[in-house]
Amino acid sequence: MEDYSLLKDKKIAVLAGGWSAEREISLMSGVSVSEALAELQIDFNFIDLKSKADIDNIPSEIELVFIALHGRGGEDGYIQRILEDKSILYTGSNPESCKIAMDKSEAKKIWRDLLLPTPDFVEVKKAGTPEMKLTPYLSEEDDITALDKTFVVKPSREGSSFGISIVKPGEGSLEESMIEALKFDDTLLVEAFVPGRELTVSILGDKVLHPIHIKPSGSFYDFNSKYESNKTEYLKADLNNAELEELKDIAWHAFSSIGCQDWGRVDFIQDENDNFQIIEVNTIPGLTKNSLFPKAASFEGFSFANLVTTILLLACKAS
């Protein structure tokens, strides 16, 4: 593992909390990061951002920030832009890449242009208003009915599975699902449901870590399966060498094609024909000690504290 002595000479802050729907998860990540730094006797400031005004409370002497903010304000490029304007180093991807990754529709458009595999979808802009506009991105005919009979409805710019619904034939309502998603965003994604197993691939520096197979407690990996259920299983994905190399290659291209760097996670479905379909990129994945990213890093021999310092050192290399 890398020498983290450089960090002892830096004025470090951990930013957590925020004002998004993921505030509580962010606080959990921030506490875990803080505990790791304390374990290594690295000095830091823990800052709970409850509103945008709290950004002014970042001490002027801070040189390096560990961003543990999830969702809006943290993963959409907002805080990254402010830190750049203050000439403060920070963990993770740059403002432009964060903004694209946070907007699932925009990321999927780029992947489609690059012929990277991602499920068919329809982007719904200004949903719920007379100006609503539907733009299909389909493999076949330009009609929403070309999607599979089962849909996933999700807010385009939200995380932690907030506002996501699956609409099956005879089960649920597309309109009601859109109303639920509208609580979080006015741009919605109506995506073809792809049956298969859920996989996630973590990226650390220039290394693509071994995938994790997620076996959710419910019908899909929703908020309850992620944070409330003790029945969700996280397994080291059983893939043959060819599948493993293919998945890692697609993950790296999905991540780097939108400009992401240093660390993040790419979520997939492996469909019933064993094809890999990109679902989304997370630029600031959860960092509790039970989160997916630390689990993947542990396969490579990283302790949680090693992982935190490695992410910080990657940010220092940008200077």
Buried (B, 14 or more C-beta within 10 A) or exposed (E): EEEBEEBEEBBBBBBBBBBBBBBEBBBBBBBBBBBBBEEBEBEBBBBBBEEEEBBEEBEEEBBBBBBBBBBBBBBBBBBBBBBBEEEBBBBBBBBEBBBBBBBBBBBBBBBBEEEBBBBBBBBBBEBEEEEEEEEBBBEEEEEBEBBEEBBBBBBBBBBBBBBBBBBEEEEBEEEEBBBBBBEBBBBBBBBBBBEBBBBBBBBBBEEBBBBBBBEBBEEBBBBBBBBEEEEBEBEEBEBEEEBBEBBBEBBBBBBEBBBBBBBBBBBBBBBEEEBBBBBBBBBBBBBBBEBBBBBBBBBEEBBBBBBBBBBBBBBBEEE
